[in-house]
C-alpha cells in the first residue's frame, strides 16, 4: 500500500523535516490514485474554498485526474485595496512633483521682490536698537519710528545740499564749454582744429550717430526703465521698512505663537539675542563707514581735491554697501582728483587701494568682532560668500546670518553633541 504525503506528515507539534515541502495555506497535497471526484482532490484554502488546480481536470466526464501526488501552488491575487493604495501613492508623488515645480517657478519669478523684502526687513531689524532706545526715553513707538525716519531724511537732505551745488556748477561749466569746443574744432590753427583736420572727428561722430540712431534710442529707453525701476524699488523698500519697524513687536509675538509653550521662553531669548546682535552689526557698519568718510575728507583737504565735504559724505554712504561700495567711492574720488592733476589722481587711487585693504582685513573684522563677537575669518568668508550668492544684498546680510547661525549652533546643536 503506497503512502500519500498526508500519511507521512509529521505529528502535531513536531519539527518539520528538511525534506518536507513548505506549509503554505494556499498549497495542499493531491493523493496518488485516490478515488472520488476530482474536485475532492483539489487544493483547499483554510476557509475550505476549492482553489483552481491546472493539473486536475474537473470538467464533467473527464475521468481520472492527471498526475497526482504533486504540490500545487495557487497564484495569489493582489487585493483591490493594495492596488488602489499603489495608485494613490503614484498620484500623490506626481501631484507633489508638479506642486514643487510650480513653487520653484513662482519663487524664481518673484525673486527680485523677495530680495527687496529681505532688504527692508534687515534694515528694520538693524534700526530696532535706535527705536527701542527712543521708546525707553518715553516716546511712543510710532513717534520713535517717525523720529528715525526724520533723521535719515535729514541726512539725505544734507547730502543733497552738499552734492547738488558742485554738480550744478560742473554741468554749467560743461554747457558753457561746448560752444567754445565747437568753435575750436572749426579753427584750423587751434589744437582741436588740427585734430579734426587729421582724424575727421565730426564726420565720424555724425556717421556713428546716424547708423546707430535706433540703438541710441534703445539705450535712452533702457536708461529710463532703469531709473523707474530704481525709484520703484526704493519706494517699496522704504514703505515696507517703516511698516515692519512700527509693527515689529506684534510680528515677533505672532511668530512666537508657533513655538510650543514649554520651549517658548528659550526661543524668545535666542531670538532677542540674534536681533540685538544684528542691530550692533549695523551700528558697527555705520562706524566703519564714518571712518571711511572722515579719511576721505581729510585726504581731499590735504592734497587740494575740490568738494571734500561732499566727497566724504558720498564715500561714507557708499561704504555701507558691502563688497563694491568702497571701491565705487574710491573710483569717483580719483576721477574728481583727475581735475587737479594726473599725479594727484594717481596718489588718490593709491590711497584708496591701501585704505580698502586696511578696511577689509583690519578695520571691518575687528569692528565686527567687538560688535557681534564674530571671528575675523568668519567675517571675511561670510561677506565673500554672501556677495557671490545674492550680490550687494547678500554681502549686507551675510554677517548677521553668520551670527544667527553661530547662536543657534551654540544653543541647540553643540550642547547635544557635547552631552552624547
Protein Blocks (a to p, Z undefined) as FASTA:
>chain_A
ZZdfklmpccehiacdfklccddfkbccddehiacjfklmpccdfkopacddfkbcfbgh
klpaddehiacdddddddfklmmmmmmmmmmmmmmmmmmmmmmmmmmmmmmmmmmmmmmm
mmmmmmmmmmmmmmmnopafklmmmmmmmmmmmmmmmmmmmmmmmmmmmmmmmmmmmmmm
mmmmmmmkbmklmmmmmnommlmmmmmmmmmmmmmmmmmmmmmmmmmmmmmmmmmmmmmm
mmmmmmmmmmmmmmmmmpcfklmmmmmmmmmmmmmmmmmmmmmmmmmmmmmmmmmmmmmm
mnopahkllmmmmmmmmmmpghjlmmmmmmmmmmmmmmmpmmlmmmmmmmmmmmmmmmmm
mmmmmmmmmmnopafklmmmmmmmmmmmnommlmmmmmmmmmmmmmmmmmmmmmmmmmZZ
